[in-house]
């Protein structure tokens, strides 16, 4: 469950204000002014970050906001109807675990463990609060997945071992009959 304090369904207490966000966009415009072709005019900034944990495993849910240099905020049409969305991200403390899980073979591995976002068509009509809750739900699901990961790996390893033995047996039979 989110610990964010909601002002309304689309604004969090402590989130960057429009003025603060515009100041960041203006700073970015200055940095990019000599190389707009290379870096483009658009991007995202995190306007709020919540660090939390579930079952002792830390993660972050961030609120992102889209910008377009040279376009007023009220005219910027971003990634969705709000111009803001939520993302789930792992934290440095879980990077080694996330890296390991992403390298495990299919169907055990999960390349999106502790990484999700709400830039999908099913999120189009959601409020930001609903998007944030979806990210917390994703984190809980990923963390709960750890409870069964070792058993699934053991089962998968046994299946591979059984298949190796079957291949050896078939090969031996084929060579004998040759």
C-alpha positions as CSV (number, residue, x, y, z in Angstrom):
1,X,0.0,0.0,0.0
2,X,1.3,3.4,-0.9
3,X,2.4,5.8,1.8
4,X,1.9,8.7,-0.5
5,X,-0.3,11.5,0.7
6,X,-2.8,12.3,-2.1
7,X,-4.1,15.8,-2.6
8,X,-6.5,14.5,-5.2
9,X,-6.5,11.5,-7.6
10,X,-3.7,13.0,-9.8
11,X,-1.5,14.9,-7.3
12,X,0.7,13.8,-4.5
13,X,1.8,16.0,-1.5
14,X,5.5,16.7,-2.1
15,X,5.4,16.3,-5.9
16,X,7.2,18.9,-7.9
17,X,5.0,21.9,-8.6
18,X,4.4,23.1,-12.1
19,X,6.8,26.0,-11.4
20,X,9.6,23.6,-10.1
21,X,9.0,21.3,-13.0
22,X,9.2,24.2,-15.5
23,X,12.5,25.3,-13.9
24,X,13.9,21.9,-14.5
25,X,12.8,22.0,-18.1
26,X,14.3,25.4,-18.5
27,X,17.6,24.1,-17.1
28,X,17.6,21.2,-19.4
29,X,16.9,23.5,-22.4
30,X,20.0,25.5,-21.5
31,X,22.1,22.3,-21.3
32,X,20.8,21.1,-24.7
33,X,20.7,24.4,-26.6
34,X,23.9,23.7,-28.5
35,X,23.0,20.1,-29.3
36,X,19.3,19.9,-29.7
37,X,19.7,17.7,-32.8
38,X,21.6,15.1,-30.8
39,X,19.5,15.1,-27.6
40,X,16.1,16.2,-28.9
41,X,13.5,18.4,-27.3
42,X,11.6,15.9,-25.1
43,X,12.3,13.8,-22.1
44,X,11.0,12.9,-18.6
45,X,11.8,13.9,-15.1
46,X,10.8,12.1,-11.9
47,X,8.6,14.4,-10.0
48,X,8.1,12.2,-7.0
49,X,9.8,9.1,-5.6
50,X,8.5,6.8,-2.9
51,X,10.9,4.3,-1.4
52,X,9.2,1.5,0.4
53,X,9.4,-2.2,1.0
54,X,7.4,-5.4,1.1
55,X,8.4,-8.5,3.1
56,X,11.7,-6.6,3.8
57,X,12.6,-6.1,0.2
58,X,13.0,-2.5,-0.8
59,X,11.7,-0.9,-4.1
60,X,10.7,2.4,-5.4
61,X,7.6,3.8,-7.1
62,X,8.2,7.0,-9.1
63,X,6.0,9.4,-10.8
64,X,7.3,10.6,-14.1
65,X,6.3,13.7,-16.1
66,X,6.9,14.3,-19.8
67,X,8.3,17.5,-21.1
68,X,8.9,19.1,-24.5
69,X,11.4,22.0,-24.6
70,X,9.8,25.1,-26.1
71,X,6.2,24.0,-25.5
72,X,4.2,25.5,-22.6
73,X,3.3,22.9,-19.9
74,X,-0.5,23.4,-20.5
75,X,0.1,22.6,-24.2
76,X,2.3,19.6,-23.7
77,X,0.6,16.4,-24.7
78,X,2.6,13.7,-23.0
79,X,2.5,10.0,-22.8
80,X,-1.1,9.8,-21.6
81,X,-4.0,12.1,-20.7
82,X,-2.3,13.2,-17.5
83,X,1.2,13.8,-18.9
84,X,2.3,11.8,-15.8
85,X,2.6,8.1,-15.1
86,X,4.0,5.7,-12.5
87,X,6.9,3.4,-12.7
88,X,8.1,0.6,-10.5
89,X,11.9,0.3,-10.2
90,X,14.2,-1.8,-8.1
91,X,16.7,0.0,-5.9
92,X,20.5,-0.5,-5.7
93,X,20.1,-3.0,-2.8
94,X,18.1,-5.3,-5.1
95,X,20.2,-4.9,-8.3
96,X,22.2,-8.1,-7.9
97,X,19.0,-10.1,-7.3
98,X,17.2,-8.5,-10.2
99,X,20.2,-9.1,-12.5
100,X,20.3,-12.8,-11.5
101,X,16.5,-13.3,-12.0
102,X,16.6,-11.6,-15.4
103,X,19.4,-14.1,-16.6
104,X,17.5,-17.2,-15.5
105,X,16.2,-19.3,-18.4
106,X,12.7,-19.1,-19.6
107,X,10.2,-19.8,-18.1
108,X,11.8,-19.2,-14.7
109,X,13.6,-15.9,-15.5
110,X,11.8,-12.5,-15.5
111,X,13.5,-9.7,-17.3
112,X,11.0,-7.2,-15.9
113,X,11.4,-8.2,-12.2
114,X,10.9,-5.0,-10.3
115,X,10.5,-3.0,-13.5
116,X,7.1,-2.0,-14.7
117,X,5.3,1.2,-15.9
118,X,1.8,2.4,-16.6
119,X,2.3,3.5,-20.2
120,X,-0.1,0.9,-21.6
121,X,-3.5,1.2,-23.2
122,X,-5.2,-0.4,-20.2
123,X,-3.8,2.5,-18.1
124,X,-5.3,5.2,-20.4
125,X,-8.3,6.1,-18.3
126,X,-6.7,5.5,-14.9
127,X,-6.0,8.2,-12.3
128,X,-2.4,8.6,-11.2
129,X,-3.4,7.1,-7.8
130,X,-4.7,3.9,-9.6
131,X,-1.4,3.8,-11.6
132,X,0.7,4.0,-8.4
133,X,-1.4,1.2,-6.8
134,X,-0.8,-0.9,-9.9
135,X,2.9,-0.5,-9.4
136,X,2.7,-1.5,-5.7
137,X,0.7,-4.5,-6.8
138,X,3.4,-5.4,-9.3
139,X,6.1,-5.1,-6.7
140,X,4.2,-7.3,-4.3
141,X,3.7,-9.9,-7.1
142,X,7.4,-9.8,-8.0
143,X,8.5,-10.2,-4.4
144,X,6.0,-13.0,-3.8
145,X,7.4,-14.8,-6.8
146,X,10.7,-15.2,-4.8
147,X,8.9,-17.6,-2.5
148,X,8.5,-20.1,-5.3
149,X,11.6,-19.3,-7.3
150,X,13.9,-21.9,-5.8
151,X,11.3,-24.7,-6.1
152,X,10.6,-23.8,-9.7
153,X,14.4,-23.8,-10.4
154,X,14.8,-27.2,-8.7
155,X,11.9,-28.6,-10.8
156,X,13.3,-27.1,-14.0
157,X,16.8,-28.5,-13.2
158,X,15.3,-31.9,-12.6
159,X,13.4,-31.7,-15.9
160,X,16.6,-30.8,-17.8
161,X,18.5,-33.6,-16.0
162,X,15.8,-36.1,-17.0
163,X,15.9,-34.9,-20.6
164,X,19.7,-35.2,-20.7
165,X,19.4,-38.8,-19.5
166,X,16.7,-39.5,-22.1
167,X,18.9,-38.1,-24.9
168,X,21.8,-40.2,-23.8
169,X,19.6,-43.3,-23.7
170,X,18.2,-42.7,-27.1
171,X,21.6,-42.0,-28.5
172,X,23.0,-45.2,-27.0
173,X,20.1,-47.2,-28.5
174,X,20.6,-45.6,-31.9
175,X,24.3,-46.4,-31.9
176,X,23.6,-50.0,-30.7
177,X,21.2,-50.5,-33.6
178,X,23.6,-49.1,-36.2
